[in-house]
Amino acid sequence: MSMCMDKAIYRFRRPSGSGQNQPSATMHEALMLLSVADELQPLFSEATKAGKFVAIEVFQTRDGQPILIHFTKEAA
Protein backbone atom coordinates (compact mmCIF):
# COMPACT_ATOMS: atom_id res chain seq x y z
CA MET A 1 0.00 0.00 0.00
CA SER A 2 1.24 3.51 -0.73
CA MET A 3 -0.12 7.01 -0.47
CA CYS A 4 1.21 10.41 -1.52
CA MET A 5 0.84 13.58 0.55
CA ASP A 6 2.48 16.85 -0.51
CA LYS A 7 6.20 16.11 -0.81
CA ALA A 8 6.13 12.63 0.73
CA ILE A 9 5.10 9.19 -0.45
CA TYR A 10 4.22 6.69 2.29
CA ARG A 11 4.50 2.95 1.67
CA PHE A 12 3.79 0.01 3.91
CA ARG A 13 5.65 -3.19 3.05
CA ARG A 14 4.87 -6.66 4.37
CA PRO A 15 6.22 -10.06 3.41
CA SER A 16 4.27 -11.75 0.64
CA GLY A 17 1.49 -13.96 1.87
CA SER A 18 0.76 -11.86 4.94
CA GLY A 19 -2.67 -10.42 5.65
CA GLN A 20 -3.96 -7.37 3.83
CA ASN A 21 -4.90 -5.36 6.94
CA GLN A 22 -4.51 -1.64 6.39
CA PRO A 23 -2.28 0.40 8.73
CA SER A 24 -4.21 2.29 11.38
CA ALA A 25 -5.15 5.95 11.12
CA THR A 26 -2.80 6.55 14.05
CA MET A 27 0.12 5.07 12.07
CA HIS A 28 -0.68 7.34 9.11
CA GLU A 29 -0.82 10.34 11.43
CA ALA A 30 2.49 9.40 13.04
CA LEU A 31 4.20 9.24 9.65
CA MET A 32 2.76 12.59 8.64
CA LEU A 33 4.07 14.10 11.90
CA LEU A 34 7.44 12.46 11.29
CA SER A 35 7.63 14.08 7.86
CA VAL A 36 7.44 17.56 9.41
CA ALA A 37 10.16 16.89 12.00
CA ASP A 38 12.96 19.47 11.98
CA GLU A 39 15.55 16.71 11.53
CA LEU A 40 14.03 15.65 8.21
CA GLN A 41 13.64 19.10 6.66
CA PRO A 42 17.08 19.04 4.97
CA LEU A 43 16.10 15.80 3.22
CA PHE A 44 12.82 17.35 2.04
CA SER A 45 14.64 20.50 0.87
CA GLU A 46 17.15 18.46 -1.15
CA ALA A 47 14.37 16.40 -2.71
CA THR A 48 12.35 19.50 -3.62
CA LYS A 49 15.38 21.16 -5.26
CA ALA A 50 15.95 18.00 -7.29
CA GLY A 51 12.26 17.80 -8.29
CA LYS A 52 11.77 14.60 -6.31
CA PHE A 53 9.62 13.29 -3.47
CA VAL A 54 10.74 11.75 -0.20
CA ALA A 55 9.58 8.15 0.07
CA ILE A 56 8.94 6.94 3.62
CA GLU A 57 8.67 3.16 3.65
CA VAL A 58 7.55 1.21 6.69
CA PHE A 59 8.62 -2.42 6.59
CA GLN A 60 6.38 -4.62 8.69
CA THR A 61 6.31 -8.16 10.01
CA ARG A 62 3.66 -10.61 8.77
CA ASP A 63 1.34 -9.50 11.57
CA GLY A 64 1.77 -5.78 10.80
CA GLN A 65 4.31 -4.72 13.43
CA PRO A 66 6.71 -2.09 12.08
CA ILE A 67 10.34 -3.17 12.14
CA LEU A 68 12.08 -0.57 9.95
CA ILE A 69 11.36 2.90 8.56
CA HIS A 70 13.38 3.80 5.48
CA PHE A 71 13.71 7.27 3.90
CA THR A 72 14.80 7.90 0.32
CA LYS A 73 14.41 10.45 -2.47
CA GLU A 74 12.68 9.30 -5.66
CA ALA A 75 11.35 10.75 -8.88
CA ALA A 76 7.82 12.05 -8.90
C-alpha positions in Angstrom: 0.0 0.0 0.0 1.2 3.5 -0.7 -0.1 7.0 -0.5 1.2 10.4 -1.5 0.8 13.6 0.6 2.5 16.9 -0.5 6.2 16.1 -0.8 6.1 12.6 0.7 5.1 9.2 -0.5 4.2 6.7 2.3 4.5 2.9 1.7 3.8 0.0 3.9 5.6 -3.2 3.0 4.9 -6.7 4.4 6.2 -10.1 3.4 4.3 -11.7 0.6 1.5 -14.0 1.9 0.8 -11.9 4.9 -2.7 -10.4 5.7 -4.0 -7.4 3.8 -4.9 -5.4 6.9 -4.5 -1.6 6.4 -2.3 0.4 8.7 -4.2 2.3 11.4 -5.2 5.9 11.1 -2.8 6.6 14.1 0.1 5.1 12.1 -0.7 7.3 9.1 -0.8 10.3 11.4 2.5 9.4 13.0 4.2 9.2 9.6 2.8 12.6 8.6 4.1 14.1 11.9 7.4 12.5 11.3 7.6 14.1 7.9 7.4 17.6 9.4 10.2 16.9 12.0 13.0 19.5 12.0 15.6 16.7 11.5 14.0 15.7 8.2 13.6 19.1 6.7 17.1 19.0 5.0 16.1 15.8 3.2 12.8 17.4 2.0 14.6 20.5 0.9 17.1 18.5 -1.1 14.4 16.4 -2.7 12.4 19.5 -3.6 15.4 21.2 -5.3 16.0 18.0 -7.3 12.3 17.8 -8.3 11.8 14.6 -6.3 9.6 13.3 -3.5 10.7 11.8 -0.2 9.6 8.2 0.1 8.9 6.9 3.6 8.7 3.2 3.6 7.6 1.2 6.7 8.6 -2.4 6.6 6.4 -4.6 8.7 6.3 -8.2 10.0 3.7 -10.6 8.8 1.3 -9.5 11.6 1.8 -5.8 10.8 4.3 -4.7 13.4 6.7 -2.1 12.1 10.3 -3.2 12.1 12.1 -0.6 9.9 11.4 2.9 8.6 13.4 3.8 5.5 13.7 7.3 3.9 14.8 7.9 0.3 14.4 10.4 -2.5 12.7 9.3 -5.7 11.4 10.7 -8.9 7.8 12.1 -8.9 
